[in-house]
Amino acid sequence: MNDKIKITAENISSLAAKYSVSNKTMKSWLVRANLYKPKSEGYLYTPKEVKKIYDHLGNP
């Protein structure tokens, strides 16, 4: 069984949808994990940043 997930650039809304939570909840999870990216740094999380999020929160 090979459960590879294709990791692409994501914004907070798409991440929240994958985890079935609100944007506010996703933001609080990312802040707590020290993974939140302020708007001044851009709206998209790079694939490398998304991988860190998946590693911390678990695969969606």
N, C-alpha and C positions, 0 to 999 in steps of 0.2 A: 504494500500500500504506500503510494508516494503522494504525500499531501503538500506539495510545494505550492506556495502562494506567490503570484507575480506581484512584486513590489514596485509601485509607480509613485510619482509625485502626487500628493494629496493635500487638500485643504481641510480645515477643521470640520466643515460641514460633511464632507464625504467620509471622514474618519468617524464622526458621530453616527452617521447612517450605518456604517459597517458594524458598529458596536450596539446599535439600536438604542442610543441615548440622545439627549438633547445636546445642542451646541454648548450650552452653559455647563452641563455635566462633563462633557469632553474637555472643555477648557479647565475646569477645576481638577480633573484627573491629571492633565498635562502639567498644570502649575504645581500640584503636589509632587509629581515625579521629576520636577525641574526640567521638563521637556517643552514647555510652552514657548512659542515663538511670537513675539510681539509683531503687530502689523508693520511697524517701522522696518522690520527685517524681511518683509514679504509675506504674502498670503499662502504660499505653497511650502509644504514640507518636502524636502528632497527625498528620494528613495532611501538614502542612508539614514535620514532622520526618521522616516516611517518605519524602517527596520528596528530602530531603537525603541520606538513606541510599541511595536508588536512584541518585542522582546520583554518590555516592561509590563504591558497590559495583557499579553497573551494574544494569540492569533484571533482575529474576529470570526 
